[in-house]
Amino acid sequence: MGEELKVCYSIKNPIDHIDEEELRNYCKLHLTPYKIPKFFEKLDELPKTNSGKILKQQLRALSHS
């Protein structure tokens, strides 16, 4: 059984709005079909280190809970 792709995203400006369909269409234009994520999850804020790098392990832990 293979892994399925999931996108976790946050929006800098809370006034802006983007929905899952817009993200999916963007991915269809810029990615090959097998790289298009099946799942999209909006987070208030992505977990980051003090230097601003995204903590991928914490994102994976959030996905499994």
mmCIF file as Biopython writes it, N, C-alpha, C and O atoms, coordinates in Angstrom:
data_model
#
loop_
_atom_site.group_PDB
_atom_site.id
_atom_site.type_symbol
_atom_site.label_atom_id
_atom_site.label_alt_id
_atom_site.label_comp_id
_atom_site.label_asym_id
_atom_site.label_entity_id
_atom_site.label_seq_id
_atom_site.pdbx_PDB_ins_code
_atom_site.Cartn_x
_atom_site.Cartn_y
_atom_site.Cartn_z
_atom_site.occupancy
_atom_site.B_iso_or_equiv
_atom_site.auth_seq_id
_atom_site.auth_asym_id
_atom_site.pdbx_PDB_model_num
ATOM 1   N N  . MET A ? 1  ? 0.853   -1.179 0.000   1.0 0.0 1  A 1 
ATOM 2   C CA . MET A ? 1  ? 0.000   0.000  0.000   1.0 0.0 1  A 1 
ATOM 3   C C  . MET A ? 1  ? 0.896   1.239  0.000   1.0 0.0 1  A 1 
ATOM 4   O O  . MET A ? 1  ? 1.812   1.344  0.816   1.0 0.0 1  A 1 
ATOM 5   N N  . GLY A ? 2  ? 0.638   2.158  -0.895  1.0 0.0 2  A 1 
ATOM 6   C CA . GLY A ? 2  ? 1.446   3.366  -0.998  1.0 0.0 2  A 1 
ATOM 7   C C  . GLY A ? 2  ? 0.934   4.485  -0.116  1.0 0.0 2  A 1 
ATOM 8   O O  . GLY A ? 2  ? -0.125  4.387  0.505   1.0 0.0 2  A 1 
ATOM 9   N N  . GLU A ? 3  ? 1.702   5.531  -0.080  1.0 0.0 3  A 1 
ATOM 10  C CA . GLU A ? 3  ? 1.316   6.706  0.702   1.0 0.0 3  A 1 
ATOM 11  C C  . GLU A ? 3  ? 0.452   7.625  -0.154  1.0 0.0 3  A 1 
ATOM 12  O O  . GLU A ? 3  ? 0.566   7.642  -1.380  1.0 0.0 3  A 1 
ATOM 13  N N  . GLU A ? 4  ? -0.407  8.385  0.506   1.0 0.0 4  A 1 
ATOM 14  C CA . GLU A ? 4  ? -1.222  9.365  -0.187  1.0 0.0 4  A 1 
ATOM 15  C C  . GLU A ? 4  ? -0.757  10.755 0.219   1.0 0.0 4  A 1 
ATOM 16  O O  . GLU A ? 4  ? -0.412  10.989 1.377   1.0 0.0 4  A 1 
ATOM 17  N N  . LEU A ? 5  ? -0.748  11.670 -0.731  1.0 0.0 5  A 1 
ATOM 18  C CA . LEU A ? 5  ? -0.267  13.016 -0.480  1.0 0.0 5  A 1 
ATOM 19  C C  . LEU A ? 5  ? -1.318  13.871 0.213   1.0 0.0 5  A 1 
ATOM 20  O O  . LEU A ? 5  ? -2.511  13.792 -0.083  1.0 0.0 5  A 1 
ATOM 21  N N  . LYS A ? 6  ? -0.840  14.687 1.140   1.0 0.0 6  A 1 
ATOM 22  C CA . LYS A ? 6  ? -1.703  15.617 1.853   1.0 0.0 6  A 1 
ATOM 23  C C  . LYS A ? 6  ? -0.987  16.959 1.939   1.0 0.0 6  A 1 
ATOM 24  O O  . LYS A ? 6  ? 0.212   17.014 2.210   1.0 0.0 6  A 1 
ATOM 25  N N  . VAL A ? 7  ? -1.719  18.030 1.711   1.0 0.0 7  A 1 
ATOM 26  C CA . VAL A ? 7  ? -1.175  19.379 1.813   1.0 0.0 7  A 1 
ATOM 27  C C  . VAL A ? 7  ? -1.710  20.020 3.079   1.0 0.0 7  A 1 
ATOM 28  O O  . VAL A ? 7  ? -2.918  20.032 3.316   1.0 0.0 7  A 1 
ATOM 29  N N  . CYS A ? 8  ? -0.813  20.550 3.889   1.0 0.0 8  A 1 
ATOM 30  C CA . CYS A ? 8  ? -1.190  21.373 5.032   1.0 0.0 8  A 1 
ATOM 31  C C  . CYS A ? 8  ? -0.792  22.799 4.674   1.0 0.0 8  A 1 
ATOM 32  O O  . CYS A ? 8  ? 0.339   23.049 4.258   1.0 0.0 8  A 1 
ATOM 33  N N  . TYR A ? 9  ? -1.719  23.725 4.836   1.0 0.0 9  A 1 
ATOM 34  C CA . TYR A ? 9  ? -1.438  25.097 4.440   1.0 0.0 9  A 1 
ATOM 35  C C  . TYR A ? 9  ? -2.048  26.059 5.446   1.0 0.0 9  A 1 
ATOM 36  O O  . TYR A ? 9  ? -2.968  25.717 6.190   1.0 0.0 9  A 1 
ATOM 37  N N  . SER A ? 10 ? -1.513  27.265 5.445   1.0 0.0 10 A 1 
ATOM 38  C CA . SER A ? 10 ? -2.091  28.346 6.237   1.0 0.0 10 A 1 
ATOM 39  C C  . SER A ? 10 ? -2.095  29.596 5.367   1.0 0.0 10 A 1 
ATOM 40  O O  . SER A ? 10 ? -1.349  29.694 4.393   1.0 0.0 10 A 1 
ATOM 41  N N  . ILE A ? 11 ? -2.937  30.536 5.728   1.0 0.0 11 A 1 
ATOM 42  C CA . ILE A ? 11 ? -3.053  31.778 4.970   1.0 0.0 11 A 1 
ATOM 43  C C  . ILE A ? 11 ? -2.508  32.907 5.823   1.0 0.0 11 A 1 
ATOM 44  O O  . ILE A ? 11 ? -2.930  33.087 6.966   1.0 0.0 11 A 1 
ATOM 45  N N  . LYS A ? 12 ? -1.559  33.677 5.266   1.0 0.0 12 A 1 
ATOM 46  C CA . LYS A ? 12 ? -0.932  34.769 6.015   1.0 0.0 12 A 1 
ATOM 47  C C  . LYS A ? 12 ? -1.941  35.833 6.423   1.0 0.0 12 A 1 
ATOM 48  O O  . LYS A ? 12 ? -1.974  36.256 7.579   1.0 0.0 12 A 1 
ATOM 49  N N  . ASN A ? 13 ? -2.746  36.253 5.489   1.0 0.0 13 A 1 
ATOM 50  C CA . ASN A ? 13 ? -3.716  37.311 5.745   1.0 0.0 13 A 1 
ATOM 51  C C  . ASN A ? 13 ? -5.084  36.679 5.991   1.0 0.0 13 A 1 
ATOM 52  O O  . ASN A ? 13 ? -5.654  36.087 5.075   1.0 0.0 13 A 1 
ATOM 53  N N  . PRO A ? 14 ? -5.625  36.791 7.211   1.0 0.0 14 A 1 
ATOM 54  C CA . PRO A ? 14 ? -6.904  36.126 7.511   1.0 0.0 14 A 1 
ATOM 55  C C  . PRO A ? 14 ? -8.081  36.651 6.686   1.0 0.0 14 A 1 
ATOM 56  O O  . PRO A ? 14 ? -9.130  36.009 6.630   1.0 0.0 14 A 1 
ATOM 57  N N  . ILE A ? 15 ? -7.919  37.791 6.055   1.0 0.0 15 A 1 
ATOM 58  C CA . ILE A ? 15 ? -8.986  38.336 5.211   1.0 0.0 15 A 1 
ATOM 59  C C  . ILE A ? 15 ? -9.076  37.545 3.904   1.0 0.0 15 A 1 
ATOM 60  O O  . ILE A ? 15 ? -10.161 37.369 3.350   1.0 0.0 15 A 1 
ATOM 61  N N  . ASP A ? 16 ? -7.923  37.068 3.418   1.0 0.0 16 A 1 
ATOM 62  C CA . ASP A ? 16 ? -7.897  36.300 2.174   1.0 0.0 16 A 1 
ATOM 63  C C  . ASP A ? 16 ? -8.600  34.957 2.366   1.0 0.0 16 A 1 
ATOM 64  O O  . ASP A ? 16 ? -8.656  34.412 3.468   1.0 0.0 16 A 1 
ATOM 65  N N  . HIS A ? 17 ? -9.127  34.449 1.272   1.0 0.0 17 A 1 
ATOM 66  C CA . HIS A ? 17 ? -9.806  33.157 1.315   1.0 0.0 17 A 1 
ATOM 67  C C  . HIS A ? 17 ? -9.388  32.352 0.091   1.0 0.0 17 A 1 
ATOM 68  O O  . HIS A ? 17 ? -9.311  32.875 -1.020  1.0 0.0 17 A 1 
ATOM 69  N N  . ILE A ? 18 ? -9.126  31.092 0.314   1.0 0.0 18 A 1 
ATOM 70  C CA . ILE A ? 18 ? -8.859  30.169 -0.786  1.0 0.0 18 A 1 
ATOM 71  C C  . ILE A ? 18 ? -9.512  28.848 -0.404  1.0 0.0 18 A 1 
ATOM 72  O O  . ILE A ? 18 ? -9.418  28.408 0.742   1.0 0.0 18 A 1 
ATOM 73  N N  . ASP A ? 19 ? -10.161 28.229 -1.354  1.0 0.0 19 A 1 
ATOM 74  C CA . ASP A ? 19 ? -10.809 26.969 -1.028  1.0 0.0 19 A 1 
ATOM 75  C C  . ASP A ? 19 ? -10.053 25.795 -1.644  1.0 0.0 19 A 1 
ATOM 76  O O  . ASP A ? 19 ? -9.138  25.972 -2.449  1.0 0.0 19 A 1 
ATOM 77  N N  . GLU A ? 20 ? -10.453 24.618 -1.251  1.0 0.0 20 A 1 
ATOM 78  C CA . GLU A ? 20 ? -9.770  23.406 -1.679  1.0 0.0 20 A 1 
ATOM 79  C C  . GLU A ? 20 ? -9.801  23.229 -3.192  1.0 0.0 20 A 1 
ATOM 80  O O  . GLU A ? 20 ? -8.833  22.750 -3.781  1.0 0.0 20 A 1 
ATOM 81  N N  . GLU A ? 21 ? -10.884 23.603 -3.808  1.0 0.0 21 A 1 
ATOM 82  C CA . GLU A ? 21 ? -11.006 23.455 -5.264  1.0 0.0 21 A 1 
ATOM 83  C C  . GLU A ? 21 ? -9.993  24.340 -5.999  1.0 0.0 21 A 1 
ATOM 84  O O  . GLU A ? 21 ? -9.420  23.916 -7.003  1.0 0.0 21 A 1 
ATOM 85  N N  . GLU A ? 22 ? -9.768  25.560 -5.511  1.0 0.0 22 A 1 
ATOM 86  C CA . GLU A ? 22 ? -8.764  26.444 -6.114  1.0 0.0 22 A 1 
ATOM 87  C C  . GLU A ? 22 ? -7.367  25.840 -5.983  1.0 0.0 22 A 1 
ATOM 88  O O  . GLU A ? 22 ? -6.575  25.881 -6.925  1.0 0.0 22 A 1 
ATOM 89  N N  . LEU A ? 23 ? -7.073  25.283 -4.819  1.0 0.0 23 A 1 
ATOM 90  C CA . LEU A ? 23 ? -5.770  24.641 -4.613  1.0 0.0 23 A 1 
ATOM 91  C C  . LEU A ? 23 ? -5.608  23.439 -5.540  1.0 0.0 23 A 1 
ATOM 92  O O  . LEU A ? 23 ? -4.556  23.252 -6.152  1.0 0.0 23 A 1 
ATOM 93  N N  . ARG A ? 24 ? -6.641  22.642 -5.634  1.0 0.0 24 A 1 
ATOM 94  C CA . ARG A ? 24 ? -6.583  21.450 -6.490  1.0 0.0 24 A 1 
ATOM 95  C C  . ARG A ? 24 ? -6.369  21.852 -7.962  1.0 0.0 24 A 1 
ATOM 96  O O  . ARG A ? 24 ? -5.575  21.225 -8.663  1.0 0.0 24 A 1 
ATOM 97  N N  . ASN A ? 25 ? -7.066  22.880 -8.426  1.0 0.0 25 A 1 
ATOM 98  C CA . ASN A ? 25 ? -6.887  23.342 -9.809  1.0 0.0 25 A 1 
ATOM 99  C C  . ASN A ? 25 ? -5.483  23.876 -10.042 1.0 0.0 25 A 1 
ATOM 100 O O  . ASN A ? 25 ? -4.899  23.640 -11.100 1.0 0.0 25 A 1 
ATOM 101 N N  . TYR A ? 26 ? -4.932  24.595 -9.062  1.0 0.0 26 A 1 
ATOM 102 C CA . TYR A ? 26 ? -3.558  25.090 -9.178  1.0 0.0 26 A 1 
ATOM 103 C C  . TYR A ? 26 ? -2.596  23.906 -9.311  1.0 0.0 26 A 1 
ATOM 104 O O  . TYR A ? 26 ? -1.697  23.918 -10.152 1.0 0.0 26 A 1 
ATOM 105 N N  . CYS A ? 27 ? -2.792  22.898 -8.482  1.0 0.0 27 A 1 
ATOM 106 C CA . CYS A ? 27 ? -1.922  21.718 -8.538  1.0 0.0 27 A 1 
ATOM 107 C C  . CYS A ? 27 ? -2.040  21.012 -9.890  1.0 0.0 27 A 1 
ATOM 108 O O  . CYS A ? 27 ? -1.038  20.552 -10.437 1.0 0.0 27 A 1 
ATOM 109 N N  . LYS A ? 28 ? -3.248  20.925 -10.427 1.0 0.0 28 A 1 
ATOM 110 C CA . LYS A ? 28 ? -3.440  20.280 -11.724 1.0 0.0 28 A 1 
ATOM 111 C C  . LYS A ? 28 ? -2.682  20.996 -12.833 1.0 0.0 28 A 1 
ATOM 112 O O  . LYS A ? 28 ? -2.205  20.362 -13.773 1.0 0.0 28 A 1 
ATOM 113 N N  . LEU A ? 29 ? -2.572  22.320 -12.724 1.0 0.0 29 A 1 
ATOM 114 C CA . LEU A ? 29 ? -1.853  23.093 -13.735 1.0 0.0 29 A 1 
ATOM 115 C C  . LEU A ? 29 ? -0.340  22.948 -13.624 1.0 0.0 29 A 1 
ATOM 116 O O  . LEU A ? 29 ? 0.366   23.027 -14.629 1.0 0.0 29 A 1 
ATOM 117 N N  . HIS A ? 30 ? 0.162   22.736 -12.409 1.0 0.0 30 A 1 
ATOM 118 C CA . HIS A ? 30 ? 1.606   22.800 -12.175 1.0 0.0 30 A 1 
ATOM 119 C C  . HIS A ? 30 ? 2.269   21.480 -11.799 1.0 0.0 30 A 1 
ATOM 120 O O  . HIS A ? 30 ? 3.496   21.414 -11.724 1.0 0.0 30 A 1 
ATOM 121 N N  . LEU A ? 31 ? 1.489   20.427 -11.562 1.0 0.0 31 A 1 
ATOM 122 C CA . LEU A ? 31 ? 2.065   19.149 -11.146 1.0 0.0 31 A 1 
ATOM 123 C C  . LEU A ? 31 ? 1.628   18.028 -12.083 1.0 0.0 31 A 1 
ATOM 124 O O  . LEU A ? 31 ? 0.595   18.113 -12.747 1.0 0.0 31 A 1 
ATOM 125 N N  . THR A ? 32 ? 2.442   16.979 -12.116 1.0 0.0 32 A 1 
ATOM 126 C CA . THR A ? 32 ? 2.022   15.798 -12.856 1.0 0.0 32 A 1 
ATOM 127 C C  . THR A ? 32 ? 0.903   15.116 -12.061 1.0 0.0 32 A 1 
ATOM 128 O O  . THR A ? 32 ? 0.840   15.258 -10.840 1.0 0.0 32 A 1 
ATOM 129 N N  . PRO A ? 33 ? 0.029   14.384 -12.738 1.0 0.0 33 A 1 
ATOM 130 C CA . PRO A ? 33 ? -1.151  13.835 -12.067 1.0 0.0 33 A 1 
ATOM 131 C C  . PRO A ? 33 ? -0.869  13.012 -10.806 1.0 0.0 33 A 1 
ATOM 132 O O  . PRO A ? 33 ? -1.627  13.101 -9.841  1.0 0.0 33 A 1 
ATOM 133 N N  . TYR A ? 34 ? 0.205   12.213 -10.795 1.0 0.0 34 A 1 
ATOM 134 C CA . TYR A ? 34 ? 0.448   11.381 -9.622  1.0 0.0 34 A 1 
ATOM 135 C C  . TYR A ? 34 ? 0.955   12.185 -8.416  1.0 0.0 34 A 1 
ATOM 136 O O  . TYR A ? 34 ? 0.990   11.662 -7.302  1.0 0.0 34 A 1 
ATOM 137 N N  . LYS A ? 35 ? 1.344   13.435 -8.622  1.0 0.0 35 A 1 
ATOM 138 C CA . LYS A ? 35 ? 1.817   14.279 -7.525  1.0 0.0 35 A 1 
ATOM 139 C C  . LYS A ? 35 ? 0.725   15.172 -6.936  1.0 0.0 35 A 1 
ATOM 140 O O  . LYS A ? 35 ? 0.973   15.888 -5.966  1.0 0.0 35 A 1 
ATOM 141 N N  . ILE A ? 36 ? -0.465  15.138 -7.502  1.0 0.0 36 A 1 
ATOM 142 C CA . ILE A ? 36 ? -1.560  15.975 -7.007  1.0 0.0 36 A 1 
ATOM 143 C C  . ILE A ? 36 ? -2.067  15.388 -5.689  1.0 0.0 36 A 1 
ATOM 144 O O  . ILE A ? 36 ? -2.462  14.223 -5.647  1.0 0.0 36 A 1 
ATOM 145 N N  . PRO A ? 37 ? -2.062  16.178 -4.615  1.0 0.0 37 A 1 
ATOM 146 C CA . PRO A ? 37 ? -2.495  15.670 -3.315  1.0 0.0 37 A 1 
ATOM 147 C C  . PRO A ? 37 ? -3.981  15.291 -3.309  1.0 0.0 37 A 1 
ATOM 148 O O  . PRO A ? 37 ? -4.804  15.912 -3.982  1.0 0.0 37 A 1 
ATOM 149 N N  . LYS A ? 38 ? -4.294  14.255 -2.526  1.0 0.0 38 A 1 
ATOM 150 C CA . LYS A ? 38 ? -5.689  13.854 -2.373  1.0 0.0 38 A 1 
ATOM 151 C C  . LYS A ? 38 ? -6.373  14.663 -1.280  1.0 0.0 38 A 1 
ATOM 152 O O  . LYS A ? 38 ? -7.584  14.882 -1.323  1.0 0.0 38 A 1 
ATOM 153 N N  . PHE A ? 39 ? -5.596  15.101 -0.305  1.0 0.0 39 A 1 
ATOM 154 C CA . PHE A ? 39 ? -6.167  15.771 0.854   1.0 0.0 39 A 1 
ATOM 155 C C  . PHE A ? 39 ? -5.542  17.151 1.055   1.0 0.0 39 A 1 
ATOM 156 O O  . PHE A ? 39 ? -4.359  17.356 0.786   1.0 0.0 39 A 1 
ATOM 157 N N  . PHE A ? 40 ? -6.345  18.078 1.525   1.0 0.0 40 A 1 
ATOM 158 C CA . PHE A ? 40 ? -5.899  19.433 1.846   1.0 0.0 40 A 1 
ATOM 159 C C  . PHE A ? 40 ? -6.392  19.756 3.246   1.0 0.0 40 A 1 
ATOM 160 O O  . PHE A ? 40 ? -7.553  19.510 3.573   1.0 0.0 40 A 1 
ATOM 161 N N  . GLU A ? 41 ? -5.511  20.306 4.070   1.0 0.0 41 A 1 
ATOM 162 C CA . GLU A ? 41 ? -5.892  20.672 5.435   1.0 0.0 41 A 1 
ATOM 163 C C  . GLU A ? 41 ? -5.412  22.089 5.739   1.0 0.0 41 A 1 
ATOM 164 O O  . GLU A ? 41 ? -4.224  22.397 5.640   1.0 0.0 41 A 1 
ATOM 165 N N  . LYS A ? 42 ? -6.356  22.930 6.107   1.0 0.0 42 A 1 
ATOM 166 C CA . LYS A ? 42 ? -6.020  24.306 6.468   1.0 0.0 42 A 1 
ATOM 167 C C  . LYS A ? 42 ? -5.701  24.364 7.962   1.0 0.0 42 A 1 
ATOM 168 O O  . LYS A ? 42 ? -6.475  23.890 8.794   1.0 0.0 42 A 1 
ATOM 169 N N  . LEU A ? 43 ? -4.557  24.947 8.285   1.0 0.0 43 A 1 
ATOM 170 C CA . LEU A ? 43 ? -4.146  25.127 9.667   1.0 0.0 43 A 1 
ATOM 171 C C  . LEU A ? 43 ? -4.082  26.624 9.965   1.0 0.0 43 A 1 
ATOM 172 O O  . LEU A ? 43 ? -3.816  27.432 9.075   1.0 0.0 43 A 1 
ATOM 173 N N  . ASP A ? 44 ? -4.326  26.983 11.214  1.0 0.0 44 A 1 
ATOM 174 C CA . ASP A ? 44 ? -4.204  28.390 11.595  1.0 0.0 44 A 1 
ATOM 175 C C  . ASP A ? 44 ? -2.767  28.863 11.412  1.0 0.0 44 A 1 
ATOM 176 O O  . ASP A ? 44 ? -2.517  29.987 10.976  1.0 0.0 44 A 1 
ATOM 177 N N  . GLU A ? 45 ? -1.830  27.984 11.752  1.0 0.0 45 A 1 
ATOM 178 C CA . GLU A ? 45 ? -0.413  28.318 11.630  1.0 0.0 45 A 1 
ATOM 179 C C  . GLU A ? 45 ? 0.382   27.035 11.468  1.0 0.0 45 A 1 
ATOM 180 O O  . GLU A ? 45 ? 0.099   26.036 12.128  1.0 0.0 45 A 1 
ATOM 181 N N  . LEU A ? 46 ? 1.375   27.061 10.592  1.0 0.0 46 A 1 
ATOM 182 C CA . LEU A ? 46 ? 2.242   25.902 10.420  1.0 0.0 46 A 1 
ATOM 183 C C  . LEU A ? 46 ? 3.279   25.883 11.537  1.0 0.0 46 A 1 
ATOM 184 O O  . LEU A ? 46 ? 3.803   26.937 11.899  1.0 0.0 46 A 1 
ATOM 185 N N  . PRO A ? 47 ? 3.589   24.707 12.094  1.0 0.0 47 A 1 
ATOM 186 C CA . PRO A ? 47 ? 4.607   24.640 13.143  1.0 0.0 47 A 1 
ATOM 187 C C  . PRO A ? 47 ? 5.988   24.956 12.563  1.0 0.0 47 A 1 
ATOM 188 O O  . PRO A ? 47 ? 6.401   24.381 11.557  1.0 0.0 47 A 1 
ATOM 189 N N  . LYS A ? 48 ? 6.691   25.885 13.222  1.0 0.0 48 A 1 
ATOM 190 C CA . LYS A ? 48 ? 8.001   26.322 12.717  1.0 0.0 48 A 1 
ATOM 191 C C  . LYS A ? 48 ? 9.028   26.378 13.839  1.0 0.0 48 A 1 
ATOM 192 O O  . LYS A ? 48 ? 8.693   26.486 15.019  1.0 0.0 48 A 1 
ATOM 193 N N  . THR A ? 49 ? 10.296  26.301 13.428  1.0 0.0 49 A 1 
ATOM 194 C CA . THR A ? 49 ? 11.399  26.475 14.367  1.0 0.0 49 A 1 
ATOM 195 C C  . THR A ? 49 ? 11.589  27.964 14.628  1.0 0.0 49 A 1 
ATOM 196 O O  . THR A ? 49 ? 10.922  28.800 14.018  1.0 0.0 49 A 1 
ATOM 197 N N  . ASN A ? 50 ? 12.501  28.287 15.536  1.0 0.0 50 A 1 
ATOM 198 C CA . ASN A ? 50 ? 12.800  29.691 15.821  1.0 0.0 50 A 1 
ATOM 199 C C  . ASN A ? 50 ? 13.344  30.424 14.602  1.0 0.0 50 A 1 
ATOM 200 O O  . ASN A ? 50 ? 13.170  31.634 14.461  1.0 0.0 50 A 1 
ATOM 201 N N  . SER A ? 51 ? 14.006  29.675 13.722  1.0 0.0 51 A 1 
ATOM 202 C CA . SER A ? 51 ? 14.559  30.301 12.518  1.0 0.0 51 A 1 
ATOM 203 C C  . SER A ? 51 ? 13.559  30.350 11.365  1.0 0.0 51 A 1 
ATOM 204 O O  . SER A ? 51 ? 13.879  30.867 10.294  1.0 0.0 51 A 1 
ATOM 205 N N  . GLY A ? 52 ? 12.338  29.811 11.572  1.0 0.0 52 A 1 
ATOM 206 C CA . GLY A ? 52 ? 11.287  29.916 10.569  1.0 0.0 52 A 1 
ATOM 207 C C  . GLY A ? 52 ? 11.120  28.718 9.658   1.0 0.0 52 A 1 
ATOM 208 O O  . GLY A ? 52 ? 10.294  28.749 8.746   1.0 0.0 52 A 1 
ATOM 209 N N  . LYS A ? 53 ? 11.894  27.651 9.889   1.0 0.0 53 A 1 
ATOM 210 C CA . LYS A ? 53 ? 11.742  26.450 9.063   1.0 0.0 53 A 1 
ATOM 211 C C  . LYS A ? 53 ? 10.535  25.652 9.534   1.0 0.0 53 A 1 
ATOM 212 O O  . LYS A ? 53 ? 10.250  25.590 10.730  1.0 0.0 53 A 1 
ATOM 213 N N  . ILE A ? 54 ? 9.835   25.046 8.596   1.0 0.0 54 A 1 
ATOM 214 C CA . ILE A ? 54 ? 8.649   24.259 8.927   1.0 0.0 54 A 1 
ATOM 215 C C  . ILE A ? 54 ? 9.065   22.930 9.554   1.0 0.0 54 A 1 
ATOM 216 O O  . ILE A ? 54 ? 9.954   22.243 9.051   1.0 0.0 54 A 1 
ATOM 217 N N  . LEU A ? 55 ? 8.410   22.581 10.661  1.0 0.0 55 A 1 
ATOM 218 C CA . LEU A ? 55 ? 8.679   21.333 11.370  1.0 0.0 55 A 1 
ATOM 219 C C  . LEU A ? 55 ? 7.849   20.209 10.747  1.0 0.0 55 A 1 
ATOM 220 O O  . LEU A ? 55 ? 6.684   20.013 11.094  1.0 0.0 55 A 1 
ATOM 221 N N  . LYS A ? 56 ? 8.467   19.484 9.829   1.0 0.0 56 A 1 
ATOM 222 C CA . LYS A ? 56 ? 7.764   18.446 9.079   1.0 0.0 56 A 1 
ATOM 223 C C  . LYS A ? 56 ? 7.297   17.302 9.977   1.0 0.0 56 A 1 
ATOM 224 O O  . LYS A ? 56 ? 6.222   16.742 9.759   1.0 0.0 56 A 1 
ATOM 225 N N  . GLN A ? 57 ? 8.100   16.951 10.986  1.0 0.0 57 A 1 
ATOM 226 C CA . GLN A ? 57 ? 7.722   15.863 11.889  1.0 0.0 57 A 1 
ATOM 227 C C  . GLN A ? 57 ? 6.434   16.192 12.635  1.0 0.0 57 A 1 
ATOM 228 O O  . GLN A ? 57 ? 5.586   15.319 12.824  1.0 0.0 57 A 1 
ATOM 229 N N  . GLN A ? 58 ? 6.281   17.435 13.058  1.0 0.0 58 A 1 
ATOM 230 C CA . GLN A ? 58 ? 5.059   17.840 13.755  1.0 0.0 58 A 1 
ATOM 231 C C  . GLN A ? 58 ? 3.862   17.822 12.808  1.0 0.0 58 A 1 
ATOM 232 O O  . GLN A ? 58 ? 2.757   17.468 13.217  1.0 0.0 58 A 1 
ATOM 233 N N  . LEU A ? 59 ? 4.070   18.199 11.555  1.0 0.0 59 A 1 
ATOM 234 C CA . LEU A ? 59 ? 2.982   18.126 10.568  1.0 0.0 59 A 1 
ATOM 235 C C  . LEU A ? 59 ? 2.549   16.679 10.369  1.0 0.0 59 A 1 
ATOM 236 O O  . LEU A ? 59 ? 1.355   16.390 10.292  1.0 0.0 59 A 1 
ATOM 237 N N  . ARG A ? 60 ? 3.514   15.777 10.287  1.0 0.0 60 A 1 
ATOM 238 C CA . ARG A ? 60 ? 3.174   14.353 10.133  1.0 0.0 60 A 1 
ATOM 239 C C  . ARG A ? 60 ? 2.417   13.840 11.340  1.0 0.0 60 A 1 
ATOM 240 O O  . ARG A ? 60 ? 1.473   13.063 11.203  1.0 0.0 60 A 1 
ATOM 241 N N  . ALA A ? 61 ? 2.829   14.273 12.524  1.0 0.0 61 A 1 
ATOM 242 C CA . ALA A ? 61 ? 2.136   13.854 13.755  1.0 0.0 61 A 1 
ATOM 243 C C  . ALA A ? 61 ? 0.705   14.375 13.772  1.0 0.0 61 A 1 
ATOM 244 O O  . ALA A ? 61 ? -0.206  13.664 14.197  1.0 0.0 61 A 1 
ATOM 245 N N  . LEU A ? 62 ? 0.495   15.617 13.311  1.0 0.0 62 A 1 
ATOM 246 C CA . LEU A ? 62 ? -0.854  16.172 13.235  1.0 0.0 62 A 1 
ATOM 247 C C  . LEU A ? 62 ? -1.716  15.372 12.256  1.0 0.0 62 A 1 
ATOM 248 O O  . LEU A ? 62 ? -2.911  15.190 12.488  1.0 0.0 62 A 1 
ATOM 249 N N  . SER A ? 63 ? -1.127  14.904 11.188  1.0 0.0 63 A 1 
ATOM 250 C CA . SER A ? 63 ? -1.867  14.173 10.173  1.0 0.0 63 A 1 
ATOM 251 C C  . SER A ? 63 ? -2.325  12.802 10.659  1.0 0.0 63 A 1 
ATOM 252 O O  . SER A ? 63 ? -3.356  12.294 10.218  1.0 0.0 63 A 1 
ATOM 253 N N  . HIS A ? 64 ? -1.563  12.211 11.560  1.0 0.0 64 A 1 
ATOM 254 C CA . HIS A ? 64 ? -1.895  10.875 12.046  1.0 0.0 64 A 1 
ATOM 255 C C  . HIS A ? 64 ? -2.825  10.900 13.252  1.0 0.0 64 A 1 
ATOM 256 O O  . HIS A ? 64 ? -3.310  9.850  13.674  1.0 0.0 64 A 1 
ATOM 257 N N  . SER A ? 65 ? -3.083  12.075 13.812  1.0 0.0 65 A 1 
ATOM 258 C CA . SER A ? 65 ? -3.954  12.138 14.988  1.0 0.0 65 A 1 
ATOM 259 C C  . SER A ? 65 ? -5.387  12.395 14.618  1.0 0.0 65 A 1 
ATOM 260 O O  . SER A ? 65 ? -6.247  12.476 15.495  1.0 0.0 65 A 1 
#
